[in-house]
Amino acid sequence: MGIARYSGTVFGYEYELSDHLGNVRAVITRNIRELKQVLVYRDYYPFGWELPERTYTLGDGYRYGYQGAYAEKDEETGWSAFELRSYDGRVGRWMSIDPMEEFWSPYVGMGNRPHMVTDPTGGHTETDFVNSLTGERLYINDGLDQVLEVSDLYWSSLQELSVSPTWSQHQTNLYESILSVGTLRPDLFSTISNVLDGQTFISISGDCEDAARAQCNNAGVQPQWKYGGIHMLVDNQLQRARKGQALTEDRSGALSVINNELLMGNPVMIGVSYGGGRAGRPDNTNKLVGHFVVINGRGSDINGNYFTYWDNVRSYGGTNTFLNRFYLQPNSTLVNPRSPNFIVTDVRPNIR
């Protein structure tokens, strides 16, 4: 990038020399008489802090540095000021929580992958691509928060780009052309992979509620007890028949809890009804709840948006997230249509 500055009767020009992440490593000046000099040079630690004795600044220096035009250094704190929040390159952490709740920690910088990830705003960092023919998905870190549907014709190129640590100018131009012809799909979930990945699966040895709760505890979260649940689906006629008090549905609140917990990298314990929505247990607050499972991810396929889950009863699916999927319905309920026809009835928020 170049900048022209007018001073008196002559123009001066400043040219950025940047690395593959857009970090400004040096700035060269040139005036109308072709006199050239180095205005700034900087070397960085991986997370963006400037290396001592490896920097140089002439005069007032230059406005941009780490991650280029996306951030400016605050001279008082030393932090990099992005659009949404400030960042401390000494520790590789943001100084306030992630408003988009993208990674397992709301403070982690660049997804702990500073050698290949940038974050232009302090929010999301990836584009989710969906193959319009096969429904296959892949992700590329480009600093954009979007789901884009593209033709199968571009898929092999995207696969190559997704694994390339650096891009040539030709590859950059190709990527920009793919972005320009893709179709935005704000209706589709961006994918969150299994947040229980690497955790020990707890096979049921008694009550399914205890097993689901223990599965969440293993991941470092504690679900609320039955009286703290959010009721996603209720049948008040059934409630009265089983001498239970009338309950209020909150489908949007339940979906919000699930999404927010997953975005923070946490599993969510939920209650389900099975057999078409009538089988439940009288001792549960919501009489439709007859079983408990643990939601651990989300995505979308040709059948629509879904949440994946682990079921601590192996015969009901265990850890098979290709079978264990609750699909979001037009009426904002969550249903797994395969046997035993689970329908989400309650959500247990994690205790803070």
HUMO-V679898 format. One record per backbone hydrogen bond with DSSP energy under -1.0 kcal/mol. CO is the residue of the C=O (numbers start at 1). NH is the residue of the N-H. If there is no record, write none. Layout:
# HUMO-V679898
CO|NH / CO|NH
This chain:
# HUMO-V679898
1|16 / 3|14 / 5|12 / 7|10 / 10|7 / 12|5 / 13|30 / 14|3 / 15|28 / 17|25 / 17|26 / 19|22 / 23|19 / 25|42 / 26|17 / 27|39 / 27|40 / 28|15 / 29|37 / 30|13 / 31|34 / 35|31 / 37|29 / 39|58 / 40|27 / 41|56 / 43|51 / 45|48 / 49|45 / 51|54 / 56|41 / 58|61 / 65|24 / 65|68 / 67|70 / 68|71 / 72|81 / 74|78 / 79|74 / 80|87 / 81|72 / 85|82 / 86|95 / 87|80 / 88|92 / 88|93 / 92|109 / 93|88 / 107|94 / 109|112 / 110|113 / 113|116 / 113|117 / 121|84 / 125|142 / 125|143 / 126|146 / 127|140 / 128|148 / 129|138 / 130|150 / 131|135 / 136|131 / 138|129 / 140|127 / 146|128 / 147|185 / 148|130 / 149|183 / 150|132 / 151|154 / 152|155 / 154|158 / 155|159 / 156|160 / 157|161 / 158|162 / 168|172 / 169|173 / 170|174 / 171|175 / 172|176 / 173|177 / 174|178 / 175|179 / 176|180 / 178|182 / 183|149 / 185|188 / 192|298 / 194|197 / 196|199 / 207|211 / 208|212 / 209|213 / 210|214 / 211|215 / 212|216 / 213|217 / 214|218 / 216|221 / 217|220 / 222|351 / 225|228 / 226|229 / 230|347 / 231|250 / 235|239 / 236|240 / 237|241 / 238|242 / 239|244 / 240|243 / 250|254 / 251|255 / 252|256 / 253|257 / 254|258 / 255|259 / 256|260 / 257|261 / 258|262 / 259|263 / 260|264 / 261|266 / 262|265 / 268|295 / 269|348 / 270|293 / 271|345 / 271|346 / 272|290 / 272|291 / 273|343 / 274|279 / 281|284 / 286|289 / 289|281 / 291|272 / 293|270 / 294|310 / 295|268 / 296|195 / 297|308 / 298|192 / 299|306 / 301|304 / 304|301 / 305|328 / 306|299 / 307|326 / 308|296 / 310|294 / 312|204 / 313|316 / 313|318 / 314|317 / 317|320 / 318|311 / 319|321 / 320|324 / 323|325 / 324|309 / 326|307 / 327|335 / 329|332 / 333|329 / 334|344 / 335|327 / 338|341 / 340|275 / 341|276 / 342|336 / 343|273 / 345|232 / 345|233 / 346|271 / 347|230 / 349|224
